[in-house]
Amino acid sequence: MSNVLEEMKTRRSIRKFKPDAIPQEFLDQIIEAGTYAANGRGAQNVIIIQVTNKEKRDEIAKKNAEIMGSEGDPFYGAPAILIVLGKKDWPTHVYDGSLVMGNLMLAAHDLGIGSCWIHRAKEEFESSWGRELLASLGIEDEYEGIGHCALGYVDGDYPDVIPRKENRVFYLK
């Protein structure tokens, strides 16, 4: 079996991270993997925002928690967040962004870094706060938040692989 298939079979969502910083070299490799995700007509209309500044990370976590109606850390203590956004006027932006998220998580797993897809990016970037954040980065086009990829080193045991459900594949011959 190829390494890619093994990574797919063993990657799990992590919900408890160590505070240790991830080297930029690893983040760059994870981001690069995201940029190679399949996308509609090869248009590459998905962007990734890296967040490692603790103050900014905590501000985003607070906004995300507010949307969820919680006061906890929706990023489970992850020291790095990669925010994936798709260009709103592109018909496949949600699908394209979802593929980017998958690549990010698989690349992280391959490098020994835990990950978890955190939702509510759509609501964050529909708000004036989110639009202002994008503008502060010089991002002027309309983007929809697809997800946050929380990244960090696993704190505790790595989750077990659960058996796959039966009757999920059908054949037309």
C-alpha positions in Angstrom: 0.0 0.0 0.0 1.3 3.5 -0.8 2.2 6.0 1.9 -0.7 8.2 0.8 -3.3 5.5 1.4 -1.7 4.7 4.7 -1.9 8.4 5.8 -5.6 8.5 4.7 -6.4 5.4 6.8 -4.6 6.6 9.9 -5.3 10.3 10.1 -7.7 11.3 12.9 -9.0 14.6 14.2 -7.1 15.8 17.2 -8.9 17.7 20.0 -6.0 18.3 22.4 -2.8 20.0 21.4 0.5 20.9 23.0 1.3 24.6 23.0 4.6 24.0 21.2 5.1 26.0 18.1 5.3 24.2 14.7 8.4 25.1 12.7 7.7 27.4 9.8 9.4 24.8 7.5 6.6 22.3 8.4 3.8 24.9 8.0 5.2 25.8 4.6 5.1 22.2 3.5 1.5 21.8 4.8 0.4 25.0 3.0 2.1 23.9 -0.2 0.2 20.6 -0.1 -3.0 22.7 0.2 -2.1 24.7 -2.9 -1.9 21.4 -4.9 -5.5 20.3 -4.1 -7.7 19.6 -7.1 -9.8 22.6 -8.0 -12.5 23.6 -10.6 -10.9 24.2 -14.0 -7.5 24.7 -12.4 -8.6 28.3 -11.3 -6.9 28.1 -7.9 -9.5 30.4 -6.4 -8.9 29.3 -2.8 -6.7 31.2 -0.4 -5.0 30.1 2.9 -4.3 32.4 5.8 -1.7 31.2 8.3 -2.2 32.3 11.9 0.6 31.7 14.4 0.5 35.0 16.3 -1.0 34.1 19.7 -3.0 37.3 20.1 -4.5 37.0 16.6 -5.1 33.3 17.0 -6.9 34.0 20.3 -9.0 36.8 18.8 -10.1 34.4 16.0 -10.9 31.7 18.5 -13.0 34.1 20.5 -15.0 35.1 17.5 -15.4 31.5 16.5 -16.6 30.6 20.0 -19.1 33.4 20.1 -20.7 32.1 16.9 -20.9 28.7 18.5 -22.4 30.1 21.7 -19.4 29.0 23.8 -16.6 30.6 25.8 -14.2 27.7 25.4 -11.4 27.4 22.8 -12.9 25.9 19.7 -9.3 25.2 18.4 -8.5 22.9 21.3 -5.3 24.8 22.2 -3.7 24.4 18.7 -0.9 26.9 18.3 -1.4 27.3 14.6 -4.5 27.8 12.4 -4.7 27.7 8.7 -7.9 29.4 7.5 -9.2 28.3 4.1 -11.4 30.6 2.1 -12.9 30.2 -1.4 -13.7 33.0 -3.9 -17.4 33.5 -3.6 -18.1 34.1 -7.3 -16.5 30.8 -8.3 -19.1 28.0 -8.6 -17.0 25.3 -7.0 -15.4 27.4 -4.2 -16.8 25.2 -1.4 -15.7 22.0 -3.0 -12.3 23.4 -3.9 -11.8 24.7 -0.4 -12.8 21.3 1.1 -10.2 19.6 -1.0 -7.6 22.1 0.2 -8.6 21.3 3.8 -8.2 17.6 3.2 -4.7 18.1 1.7 -3.7 20.2 4.7 -4.8 17.6 7.2 -3.1 14.7 5.3 0.1 16.7 4.9 0.1 17.6 8.6 -0.4 13.9 9.6 2.5 12.9 7.3 4.7 15.3 9.2 3.6 14.1 12.7 1.4 17.1 13.3 -2.2 16.7 14.5 -5.0 18.5 12.9 -8.7 19.2 13.2 -11.2 20.8 10.8 -13.0 23.5 12.7 -16.2 25.0 11.2 -17.8 28.5 11.5 -15.3 30.2 9.1 -18.3 31.0 6.8 -20.0 33.0 9.6 -16.8 34.6 10.7 -16.0 36.0 7.3 -19.5 37.1 6.6 -19.3 39.5 9.6 -17.9 43.0 9.4 -15.1 41.8 11.7 -14.1 39.1 9.2 -14.3 41.4 6.2 -12.1 43.9 8.0 -9.6 41.2 8.8 -9.4 40.3 5.1 -9.1 44.0 4.2 -6.2 44.4 6.7 -4.4 41.7 4.7 -5.1 43.4 1.4 -7.7 40.8 0.4 -10.3 42.7 -1.6 -12.3 40.1 -3.4 -15.3 38.4 -1.8 -14.3 35.2 -0.1 -16.3 32.6 1.9 -14.8 30.9 4.9 -14.6 27.2 4.3 -12.8 26.0 7.5 -10.0 26.4 9.9 -7.3 23.7 10.0 -6.2 23.6 13.7 -2.6 22.4 13.8 -0.4 21.3 16.6 1.5 18.4 18.3 -0.8 15.9 19.8 -1.2 16.1 23.6 -2.0 12.6 24.7 -2.7 9.4 22.9 -3.4 9.4 19.2 -7.1 8.3 18.5 -7.6 4.8 17.3 -8.9 4.1 13.8 -12.5 3.1 14.0 -13.9 0.4 11.8 -15.4 1.5 8.6 -19.2 1.2 8.3 -20.5 -1.4 5.9 -22.9 -0.8 3.0 -21.4 2.5 2.0 -20.2 1.5 -1.5 -22.5 0.5 -4.3 -21.7 -0.8 -7.8 -23.4 -0.3 -11.1 -22.0 -2.9 -13.5 
